[in-house]
Amino acid sequence: MSISLSSATGLLLQGVAGPLQLAESDWEYILRLARMSGLHGRLAAANKDNPTLPAPIRRHLLSAERMCAFNGQMLQGELSSLASLCDGRFPVLLLKGAAYARQNQAFARGRFVSDVDLLVPREHLRSMEQRLRSAGWKPAELDPYDERYYRDWSHETPPMRLPGHFLEVDLHHAITPVTAGLRFDPAPLFDASEALPGTPFRALSLEDQVLHACLHCFQDGDLSLRVREVADIDGLLRSAAGQNEFAERLIGRAARLGLQRPLWYGLRFAHAWMETPHAQEMLARLEAPPALCRAAMERLVPLAMLPPDPDFPPSASVRLARLAMLTRYHLQRMPLRMLLPHLARKAGLRIRSRFAGAPSQNA
């Protein structure tokens, strides 16, 4: 390897937006980082017509391109079958990857999806879930506690799968857990949603898609290897770059929904890692997090989110950063009075399972 990990990561993020000209040995290293972070499809799409690609690298990227094409066919098949369950009585929104693909967003080329995320009003959640069940979709088998967790505390039903199908369906009634500190009434999301021509589905407005991407990235997970979501934020903002007054609408929408903090982090890291147009100007118009929070995130987010050296196990600092981000995620998801019993129960189940699976010590 002739380049450092930090340089290779920077080149990877450049390479999902446009062609790269690199030596074969550097390409090999960047490909490994791309696969670790789920960006190999986007790297292939951006370099499809790159005349400087070494032949072995072109074959690897062609493989990623074909895998992504298969993934896209499976997505379109699922959307076609799900469309038959929508009768117009209530709005059904596509979220994230399914929406990006159906809108033909430029950054969706090469973006892999693992599920179809649907959003319906809470009062119609049971009706949509029953339609899915009647069509053969089955939720994961859960114990009563986990079932209650989804039904009472989460913002979605248990994931559903149709036997023999490639993707699962996640059915949402909000984009934040009902126990989260940043929860809000999702009604404005439906009011501002946009029809997807030729389908019975709708999608979030572009402003709400940016906010959802920031929220999902920085509030709804442990950040481990989630750099792909920053690439989504960058792609959404680039698609809006030509719209008049988009920045004003986005900042105003974040204020109305109380999502200024995740938007700040999304803009900050999109600008730092991908030089997203106009992100810096929008950052200047948002209130920055407290200095201590900002310093901690500046240190921990790159360690947790960016791919580590693929030739070695994650370092102690990477493991510590991921643990810190997982802790932050849990603290944001529910208050301590609920979180502590929840984590204690999960820990007890893990310990019990470990002992139950241990080999007998009897002769």
N, C-alpha and C positions, 0 to 999 in steps of 0.2 A: 504494500500500500504506500503510495507516494503523497497522500494528503492526510491531514488530521481528521479526527472524528468531527470536530466542529465545522471544519471546512466542507467535509462531505455532506453533513446535514444541511448546511446552507445551500450547497449545490443541488441537493435533492429537492428542496423547497423551490428553488429556481426552476428545476427541471419539470415540475408539475405544471408550470405556466408556459414554458417554451423550450425549444430544442437546446441541448447541451452539446458542447464539443469537448470531449475528454479522451484521455488515453484509456485503452481497454482495461488496464489494471484498476484505474479509478472508477470506471463504470461498474466493475464487478463489486466493488465495495459499496457503491451507492445503491446498486440493485438489492443487496442484502439489507441495507437500512430501509429501503422502500418496502420490501416484503414484511419486515418487522412491524412497520407502521401502517400497513394497509394502503400504501400509496403507489404500488407497482402498476396498477391499472391506469392511474392518471399519468404516471411517468411514461407509460407506453403510448397513451393517447397524444400527449404533448410532443412526443418524439417520433411519431409514426412516419413522417416524411423527412426525417433528419438524414441527410445524405452522408453525414460523417460517422454514422454508427458502425463500429466494428461488427463483422458478421456474427460472431458468437453472441454479442449483446443484442443484435437485431433479433436473433432467434428467441432469446429470453423474453424480449418485449413482445414479440409476436405471440408467444405462449400466453403472456398476461392479457394481451388484447383479445385472444380467443376465449379465454376464461371469462373475461368481462362481457363479451358478446353473449356467451351462454347465460351468464347471470342476468343480463338485460332481457333476454328472451323469457327467462323464468319470471322475471318481474312483470313483464307485459302480460304474460299468461295469467298470473295471479290477479292483476288488475282487471283483466277482462272478465274473469269469473266473479270477482267481488262486485263488479259493476252491476251484475244482475240482482244483487241483494239490495240495491239502492232504488227506492221508488219515489224519491222526491219529497217524502213527508217530513223529513228533517235533514239538515245539512250533514254531509259526510266529507270531512277534510282529509286530504293526504298530507302527511308530514314528512319532513326531511328527504331522504333519498328518493322515495317514490314520487314526491312532488317535484323534486329537481329534475328527475328523468322525464316526467310527463310534460314539464314545461320546457324541455329541451335546453336546459341551462348549459352553457358552454363547459362549466367546470364539472358537470355530471358525466361527461365523457370519460370513461375509465374508472368511474366511482363504483365500487362494489356495494351491494346491499345484502343484508342478511335477513331483513324482515320488512313487512309492510306496516307502517304506522298509520292508524286511522284515528281521527278525533271526531267525536259526536257530542252533542249536548248531554249533560248528565241525566236529564230526565228521559232520554232515549237510549241510554246505555244498555239497559236490559233488553230492549227490543232488538238492538243491533246484535247483541251477543246471542240472542236466541236465533236470529237469522243465520248467523255464522254456524251455530250448532246444528241447525236444521240442514245446512249445506255440507255437513260432515266435519267441520272444524272442531277440534277437541282441545280443551285447556289442559295444561300440565296437571298431573295428579299432585295435590298438595294436602298436607295435614290441616286440621281445622284452624290452627293458629296462623299458618301462612295464608290460608284462604281469607281469614279475617283481615290479615295485614293488607292484602290487595283490596278487599272490598271496602274497608273502613278508613285506611290510612294512606293508601297510595292514590295515584292519579290514573290508574289503568287497571284492567282486568288481568288475570293470569294469562301469559302468552298462549296462543292457540296454534295448533298445527293440524294440517289435513294430511292423513297418511298418504305417503307416496309423493308429496309435494316438497319442493326445494326450500321454500321460504315459510316463515311463521308470520302470524298477524299479531300485532300489539294494538289493542283497542283502548284508546284514551278518552277521558272525559275532561281533562285539563292538561296543562303542560307543566304544572308544578304539583307535588304531593300536597294533599289537603292539610298535612301537619307541618309543612315547610314554613320557614320564616318569610319567604318571598311569595307565598301563595296569593293569588288574586282571582277575582271573578273572571272566568274565561269568556263571558258573553261578548266583550268587545272584539275578541278574535274572530268569532263567527260573523259579527256585524261587518267587519272590514274584509272578510274573506272574498276571494275571487273565483269565479267559475273557471273550470278547465274545459275548454271547448272540445266537443265531441265525446264527453264523458259525463256521468252524473256526479262526479266528484268536484270538490272545491279545494283551494289551497289558501294558506295564510297570505296576507298581503306581504310585499317584499320587506317592508319595515318589520313586520311581525316575524318573518322568517329569519331575519338577522338577529332579532332579539331571542328567538327560540334557539338558534344555533349557539349564541353566547350563553344562554341559560343552561342548555343541555351540556355544553362543554365545561363550564366553570362552576355549576351548582349541582349537577345531577350525575356525578361520577367521581371516581378517584383520580382521574387525569392520567392514569398509566397508559403510555403510548398512544395518547389521543390527539397527537399532532394533526391527524387527518381532519379533525373538527375545526382547527384553526384554518386549515386550507379551505374548508367549507365557508367559514366566515369571510375569508379573503375573496372567494369566488362570488359570494352574494354581493359583497360591497363593490366588486369590480363590475358586476352586471348592472348595478345601480348608478355607476359613475356618471352616466350621461343624463340622468334625470334631474330636472330643475328642482331645487329646494329639497332634495332627498335628505340631506343632512339635517335640515330643520325638522322635517317630518319624523325622522328616526329619533332624534333627541327628544322631541316633544312626546312621542309615543312612549319612549322609555320612562319619561317622567310620569306620564299618566298611569302606567302599569307598575311603577316602582321597580324598574329593572335597570336603573342607571349603573349599579355596581357591576353586574355581569357584562353589560355593554362596555364599560370602561376596560375591563380585563380583555374582552374580545378584541377591541380596537388596539389595545396596547400590544398584545402579542402578535396580532396580524401585521401591525406596522413594523414591529421589531424583527420578525422572522421572514415576512414576505413583502415588505415595503408596499403595503396596500394603499392605493391612491386615496387621499383625503382623510385617511384614518387619523393622522396627527392633528389635522385641523379640528376634527370632531372631538378628539381627546381634550383639546384645549378648552372646549366648551362644556365639558363635564367636570363635576367635582371629583377629584381624585380620592381614593380610599385613604384612610389614616396612614401616616408614614410607616408605622410598624407593620401593618398588614401588607402594605405595598412592598416593603423590603423583604418580608417573608415570601411573598408570592414571586417576586423577582428571582429569589434564590431557589425556591422549591419547584416552581412550575417547569422550568427547562429540564431539571433533573428527572422529574416524574413523567413528563410528556414526550420529550424528544427521545429517539432511540439511543440506547447505550451501545458501546462497542460490541459488535456481534461475536467477536472472537473470545470474549471473556464473560463470566457470569456478571450480573448487575453488581456494581460496587456497593459498599455499605452506605455511601451517601445517596445513591439512587434508591436503595431499599428504604432508607429512612424517609426520603422525600415522598415516596409512594405511600408509606404508612401515614405520614403527616397529612397528605391529601385525602386519604381514605377516612381519617379521623375527622377532618374538616367536612367532608361529604356527609358523614353521619350526623354531625352536629347541626348541619344546615337542614337536614331532612326531617328531624323531629326534635322536640324539646327533651331535656335530660330526664324529666320524670317518666317519659315514655322510652327514651333511648336506652337507659341503663338496664331496665328489666328486659328489653328486647335483646340487647347484646349478651346479657347474662344467660338468657335462654338459649341463644344460638351457640354460645361457648359450651354450655352444658351438653347440648345435642352433639357437638363435635367430639367432646371428650367421651361421651357415651358410645358414639359410633366407633371411635378409635379402639376403645377397650373391647367392644363387641366383635370387632374384626381382628383382634390380636390372636395369634396362635395359642393354643392351650399349652400351659406349662407342665401339665401332668405327664408322667412317664407312660 
